[in-house]
């Protein structure tokens, strides 16, 4: 009996220690976990990003950063000192931005489904912003098979490093603007296709929306060498958000978020550099169409291309305003090549 009691005490101590290694962000309304909370350090580094359970690793937070800005739904929701954030649970106001209503147009079923919306994409190197893009995009799906037929960018902005070194053997100095990804909605119409031998799927049911997290990884135990460069620990974490209690079809779709991780170095470099590519999409319009033609421009990562200031709309996910508060003029918008 005494032995069992001692074992229980040991178990509780171990559990308590393990639990204390994470911070969980929850809604102050209902205590539900808040995924996709970005934690910025005072120098603009993205130190952590909460998973589907609202958790981040405490070890990611460097006390020398002193102040930590928390960003949720592309809005700054809190600025905390290290003492204030060093807790097991942090409650946040998640009503900064209500779920935007997707406008339904041409409601009569037709050959194609159009999903139009706003996107942003950005790349960090060792947690520091390296390149940024945002804009307006339309995805066209076949209504019968629900397969993606085309991805069409209408307008966009590109921000690149003003004076990158791009020294061949110093991968930390590169401009990674060419890695900016448009959100890939390839399997959105058939979510079961995300299931593979290397993916793990988790679900979170909320009071306003349901979320699915799909993760997968390769090169976890051995690096890949190519032309003097080393690649290691390649991972993808994808979040899909749908209407609460829905069948999770295209019409129920609310949000897409993806992060792709890769560790990279030249063989002459002592340490790997952590590259992370973020891409996000927020639908605004849903319609049925019999013609799959739509206005589009080429997504040229060396130029911007827009005719109106789309980012000034209150509902636009303008992460550039967050980044500019840290980096000022270090990132430069590329010339607008709009040609009416």
N, C-alpha and C positions, 0 to 999 in steps of 0.2 A: 504493500500500500504506500509506504514511504517512498519507495523507488518510483512508483507511478506519479506521485506528487512532484518529485524532483524533475522528472522528465517533462511534466506539464509546464513547470516553471521555465525550464530551459527552452522549450518550444515557444512559449510566449515571448521570451526575451529575444529569440532569434527572429520571430515574426515582427516584433516591434522594431528591431534594428533594420530589417529589410524594408519595412513600411516607411521608415523615416528617411529612406534614401530617395523618395519621390515627393513631388508637390502635385497636388490635384487641384485644377481649376474647376469650380462649380458655379452654377447660376445662383445668384442671391435670391431669385424668385422661388425656385423649386429644388435647389441642391442637386440638380442633375449635372453630370460632367460636361465640360465645355471643350470639345476637340478644337484643333486649329487655332489655338491662342499662340501668337508669336511673342517671344520675350526678347526685347532689344536691350543691349547694353548701352552705356552712355556714349560710346564711340560709334554707335550705329550697327554693331554686330548683331546678327540674329543668333542668339545663344541657344534657344530652345523653341520647340513647336509641339504643342500638346497632342497626344495621340487620341484615339477614339474614346478612351477612358478618361480623358482630360488630364493625363499625367505627363510630367516631364521629369528628367533626372536632375536631382539637386546638384550633382557634380558639374553640370553644365554651367552653373552660375558662379562666376568668378567674383568674389567679394570686392576686388579692386575696381570693378565697374561702378560700384557705389549706387547708381540709380538704374532702375530697370523699368522700361516702358513696355506695357502690355498692349498688344494690338489684337482686336477681335473683329471679324467681319470688316476688315480694312479701316477700322477706326481705332484710335488710341482710347483705351478704356480706363487706364490707371498708370500712375508712375509711382513706384515703390522703392524704398531703400532696401539694402540687403537684409536688414533686421526685419523689415515689414514683410518681405517675400519669403523669408526662411521659416516657413510653416508647412505643416503637412497638407492643409487645405486653405485655398484662397478663394473667397467669394467675389464674383465679378458681376457688374451690371451688363447683362446681355440684351438689354432693350434699346441700346444705342441706335440700332438699325432694325426695324421690323422686317419680316420676310416680305420681299417685293412680290406683288401679284403679277403673274405672267399673263400678258394680254393674249386672249384667244382670238385669232382672225380666221376668216374662211373656215368655219367650223364643220362644214360638210366634208366627209371623207373623200379623198382624192388619191392620186397616184403617189404623191410625195408628201413628206412631212418636213416643214421648215422650222428650225429652232434658231432664233436670232437672239443675240445677247452681247454682253460685255466680257472682255477677258483682260487679264494681266499675266505677265510672265517675267521672272527675274532670276538672275544667277548670282550666287554668292561663292566666294573663294575664301576658305578658312573663316566662314561666317560673315565676311564683309561683302557688301553689294558690289557687283562687277558690271552688270548690264541690266537694262530694264526695257520692257515693252508693254503697251496696253492698247486697246482699241475695241472695235465693233466687228462681230463675226457672225456668219450664218452657216449652220450645218444642215445639209439636206439628206434625209433618210428615205429609203424605199418604204412605202407604207405597208406593203405586203410582207416583206422579209425583215423589215426593221433594220436593215443593214445601212451603214453610212455610205452615201454615194459621193459626196464632195464636201470640202471645207472651204469657205469663201470669206476672205477678209475684206471688209468694206472701207474701213479707215483705221489708222494706227499711228502710234508714236514710238520712236526708238531712242533710247539713251545709251550712249557708249562712253567708255573711259576717254577722257580728253587727250591724254598723252601716255598710252600704254607702252611699256618697254618691249614686250613681245620677244624677249631673249629666248632663243630656242631651248636652252637647257635650264631655264628658270620658269617652271610652269606656274609658279605663284604670281608671276608678273604679267601673265598673258591677259589679253582682252578676250573674254569668253562670250562676246555678243552673238557669235554664230551658233551658240548653244541654246539661245532663247527658243523655247518650244511653244507652238500653238497647242492649246488643250486638245488631247487626242480622245475623241468620243467614239472610237471605232466600235467598241462592244456595248455602247450604252443601250442600244435597242434590244440586245440579247445578253443581259448581265451574266447568265450562266457560262458564257464563253470566257469570262475572266478566271474561271476555275481551271487550274492546271496542277501539275505535280509539284510545282515549286511555290504556289501561292497559298496564303493563309487568309481566310475571310472572317471578319467579325462584324457584328451588327449592334447598333445602339438605337433603341426606340425612345423617342422623346415625346413631350406633350404637344409639340408643334410640327415636328418633322422626324423622319427616320433616316439613319445614316448607315452606310456600309463602308468598311475599311478593307481594302485588298492590298496585301503586301507580298513581295517576293524578292529573292536575293540570289546572286551568283558570285563566284570568286570569293567565297568566305574563308577558305583555308589556304588558297594558293594564289599568288599574283599571276597576271598575264603580261608577258613581255613582248614589245613590238617596237622595232627601230630605236632601241635605247630607252624607251619609256615603259613605265610599270603601271599597271592598272590593278586595282584591288577593291574588294568590298563594294560591289555594285548592287544597289537596292532601289526598289520603287515602292512608294506608299501612295495608294490612290483612295480618295474618299468620294463617294457618291451620295448625294442627299436627295430624298424624295418626300412627297407629301406623306403625312402621318397616316399609317394604316393602309396605304395604297398598295396596288399590285406592282408598283415600281416599274411602270411602263414609261414610254417617252413623254406622255402627257403629264405624268406625275413628277417629272424631273425638276429639281430646284437648284442644284449646284454641283460643280465638278472641281476637285482640288487634287493636284498630283505633285509629289516631290520625288525627284530622281537623284540618287547619291552615287558618287564615284570618287575613289581616292586615287590620285594621280601624282606621279613624280618622274623626273628624269633619273636615270641610273646614277648620275653624279650628285643628285640632291640627297641629303641625309634623311629627310622626312617626307611622308606623303602630304599632299595638299587635299583638303576636303572640298570637293565641288558639289554644290547642290543646285538643281534647277527646279524652280517652282512654276507651276502653270495652273491658272484658275479660270473658270468660266461660270457666268451667272446669266441664265436665260431671262429674256424680257418679253419675247413674243413667240407664239406657237401658232402655226397655220398649216392647212392642207392646200396643196397646189397640184395642178396637172402638168405644169411646165417646170422643169428643173433648172431653168435659167435664172440667174440673179446677178445683180451688180457686184463686182469684185475687183480688187487690185492685187498686184503681186506683193507678197510679204518680203520686201527687200530689207534685210537687217542693217543695211548701211544708210537707210533713209527713213524719214517719216512720210506719211501720206494721208492727209486729212483735209476736209473742206470746212469743217466747223469745229469748235472747241468742245468736243464730246465729253471730255473729262470734267467739265464744269457742271454737268448734271448732278444733282444731289444724290442720285442713286448709283452713280458710277463708282466702281471699286478703285479709286485713285490712290494706289499705294505710293505713287510718285511724291505726293504731298508728305507722306510719312518719311520717305527716304530723304527728301530735300531738306527736312528739318535737321538732319544729321550731316549730309554731305555737301550741302550748298551747291557750289559750282563744279565740284569734282567730276560729276557726270554731266555730259553735254548732250542736249537733244540734237539729233541728226537733222539735216536740212529737210524741210517739207517739200516733197516732189509732187504735190497735188497738181494735176494738169486738167482743168475743166474742159 
